[in-house]
């Protein structure tokens, strides 16, 4: 089982998280240097063909939510890659919407009729809040949290872990050439 210990005490106390700690099975060290917004944006632009202004908006939203909810930005990026492939207008058959595929009917307390779930900042904020809640409820077990996030989707946690390894590899090297590496299942 993947055990995730993400600054839980800091989050619970309301203090800002000091550092993200590593977790086991993903092979990703979430405590490593936090990637720069510009580097994340470049990776999204090159690997997922997200236009430049939108890639910068998504990168900033991920980094802000990661800090606010004490979740590694690598995890958030991997969930978005798995859920929508960075298509902010994605809509599932079940009605899940946006980058993190938020299902309004499942989270009425977080999603009011005024929320535009195709807006990256709002979608990532809400999705990160939901994931944080699931992590807390599972005692930090990422597999259990992801199983709940996906509604029990088979192989979902493995697909997220795969994307986490890819993001971790490309984001640990801040050189411009690193962003040219290919993701196996990108668009």
C-alpha positions as CSV (number, residue, x, y, z in Angstrom):
1,X,0.0,0.0,0.0
2,X,1.2,3.5,-0.7
3,X,1.4,5.4,2.4
4,X,1.2,9.2,2.1
5,X,2.3,11.4,4.9
6,X,1.8,14.9,3.6
7,X,2.3,17.5,6.3
8,X,-0.9,16.3,8.0
9,X,-0.1,17.9,11.3
10,X,0.6,21.3,9.8
11,X,-2.6,21.1,7.7
12,X,-4.7,20.0,10.6
13,X,-3.4,22.8,12.9
14,X,-4.0,25.4,10.2
15,X,-0.3,26.2,10.0
16,X,1.2,26.3,6.5
17,X,2.9,23.0,5.6
18,X,6.6,23.1,6.1
19,X,7.6,20.3,3.7
20,X,6.0,17.5,1.9
21,X,7.3,14.1,3.0
22,X,8.1,11.2,0.7
23,X,5.7,8.3,0.2
24,X,6.5,4.7,-0.7
25,X,5.3,3.0,-3.8
26,X,5.2,5.8,-6.3
27,X,8.9,6.2,-6.5
28,X,8.5,9.9,-6.2
29,X,10.1,12.0,-3.5
30,X,7.5,14.6,-2.7
31,X,9.9,16.3,-0.3
32,X,12.3,17.2,-3.1
33,X,12.5,20.8,-4.4
34,X,9.2,22.2,-5.4
35,X,9.2,22.9,-9.1
36,X,9.0,26.4,-10.4
37,X,5.7,27.5,-11.9
38,X,7.4,28.5,-15.1
39,X,8.9,25.0,-15.5
40,X,5.6,23.3,-14.8
41,X,4.0,25.6,-17.4
42,X,6.6,24.7,-20.0
43,X,6.1,21.0,-19.4
44,X,2.3,21.4,-19.8
45,X,2.8,23.4,-23.0
46,X,5.2,21.0,-24.5
47,X,3.9,17.6,-23.3
48,X,0.2,18.2,-23.2
49,X,-0.1,21.0,-25.8
50,X,-1.8,23.4,-23.4
51,X,-1.5,26.9,-24.8
52,X,1.1,29.1,-23.1
53,X,-1.2,31.4,-21.1
54,X,-3.4,28.6,-20.0
55,X,-0.4,26.4,-19.0
56,X,0.9,29.2,-16.8
57,X,-2.6,29.6,-15.2
58,X,-2.8,25.8,-14.5
59,X,0.7,25.7,-13.2
60,X,0.1,28.6,-10.8
61,X,-3.2,27.0,-9.7
62,X,-1.5,23.7,-9.0
63,X,1.3,25.3,-7.0
64,X,-1.2,27.4,-5.0
65,X,-3.5,24.5,-4.2
66,X,-0.5,22.2,-3.4
67,X,0.6,24.7,-0.8
68,X,-2.9,25.5,0.5
69,X,-3.9,21.8,0.9
70,X,-0.5,20.3,1.7
71,X,-0.5,18.0,-1.3
72,X,2.5,17.5,-3.5
73,X,2.1,19.3,-6.8
74,X,3.4,16.1,-8.5
75,X,0.3,14.3,-7.2
76,X,-2.1,17.1,-8.4
77,X,-0.5,17.1,-11.8
78,X,-0.7,13.3,-12.0
79,X,-4.4,13.4,-11.1
80,X,-5.1,16.0,-13.7
81,X,-3.2,14.1,-16.4
82,X,-5.1,10.9,-15.5
83,X,-8.5,12.6,-15.2
84,X,-8.6,15.0,-18.1
85,X,-5.2,15.1,-19.9
86,X,-5.2,18.8,-19.1
87,X,-8.5,19.4,-21.0
88,X,-10.3,22.0,-18.9
89,X,-13.5,21.5,-20.9
90,X,-13.5,17.7,-20.3
91,X,-16.9,16.3,-19.2
92,X,-17.4,12.6,-18.3
93,X,-20.4,10.5,-19.0
94,X,-21.3,10.8,-15.3
95,X,-21.1,14.6,-15.5
96,X,-17.7,15.1,-13.9
97,X,-16.2,18.4,-15.2
98,X,-12.9,20.1,-15.8
99,X,-9.3,19.4,-15.2
100,X,-9.8,17.3,-12.0
101,X,-13.2,16.0,-13.1
102,X,-15.3,17.3,-10.3
103,X,-18.7,15.6,-10.0
104,X,-21.0,18.4,-8.8
105,X,-23.7,16.0,-7.5
106,X,-21.1,14.3,-5.2
107,X,-19.9,17.5,-3.7
108,X,-22.8,20.0,-3.5
109,X,-21.2,21.6,-0.4
110,X,-18.2,22.6,-2.5
111,X,-19.8,23.2,-5.9
112,X,-22.6,25.8,-6.0
113,X,-24.4,26.7,-9.2
114,X,-22.2,29.8,-9.5
115,X,-18.9,27.8,-9.9
116,X,-17.5,27.5,-13.4
117,X,-15.7,24.1,-13.2
118,X,-14.0,24.7,-16.6
119,X,-12.1,27.5,-14.9
120,X,-8.7,26.0,-14.0
121,X,-8.1,27.9,-10.7
122,X,-11.6,27.0,-9.3
123,X,-11.5,23.4,-10.5
124,X,-8.0,22.7,-9.1
125,X,-8.9,24.4,-5.8
126,X,-12.1,22.3,-5.4
127,X,-10.4,19.1,-6.6
128,X,-7.4,19.6,-4.3
129,X,-9.8,20.2,-1.3
130,X,-11.6,16.9,-2.1
131,X,-8.4,15.0,-2.5
132,X,-7.1,16.4,0.8
133,X,-10.3,15.4,2.6
134,X,-9.9,11.8,1.2
135,X,-6.3,11.7,2.3
136,X,-7.2,12.8,5.8
137,X,-10.1,10.2,5.9
138,X,-7.8,7.4,4.8
139,X,-5.0,8.3,7.3
140,X,-2.7,9.4,4.5
141,X,-3.1,6.3,2.4
142,X,-2.8,7.5,-1.2
143,X,-4.1,4.3,-2.7
144,X,-7.3,4.5,-0.6
145,X,-7.7,8.3,-1.2
146,X,-7.3,7.8,-5.0
147,X,-9.7,4.9,-5.0
148,X,-12.3,7.1,-3.4
149,X,-11.5,10.1,-5.7
150,X,-12.0,7.9,-8.8
151,X,-15.1,6.3,-7.5
152,X,-13.3,2.9,-7.3
153,X,-11.9,2.9,-10.8
154,X,-9.7,-0.1,-11.5
155,X,-6.1,0.6,-12.0
156,X,-6.6,4.3,-11.3
157,X,-4.0,4.6,-8.5
158,X,-1.5,2.8,-10.8
159,X,-2.1,5.3,-13.7
160,X,-1.7,8.2,-11.3
161,X,1.5,6.7,-9.9
162,X,2.8,6.3,-13.5
163,X,2.1,10.0,-14.2
164,X,3.7,10.9,-10.9
165,X,7.0,9.2,-11.9
166,X,6.9,10.9,-15.3
167,X,6.3,14.4,-13.8
168,X,8.8,13.8,-11.1
169,X,11.5,12.9,-13.6
170,X,10.9,15.8,-16.0
171,X,10.3,18.4,-13.2
172,X,13.4,17.5,-11.2
173,X,15.6,18.7,-14.1
174,X,15.0,22.4,-14.6
175,X,16.8,22.6,-17.9
176,X,14.7,23.6,-20.9
177,X,15.7,20.3,-22.6
178,X,14.1,18.3,-19.8
179,X,10.6,19.5,-20.8
180,X,11.1,17.9,-24.2
181,X,10.9,14.3,-22.7
182,X,7.9,12.4,-23.8
183,X,5.1,11.2,-21.6
184,X,4.0,7.8,-22.7
185,X,0.3,8.6,-22.8
186,X,0.1,12.3,-23.4
187,X,-1.9,13.8,-26.2
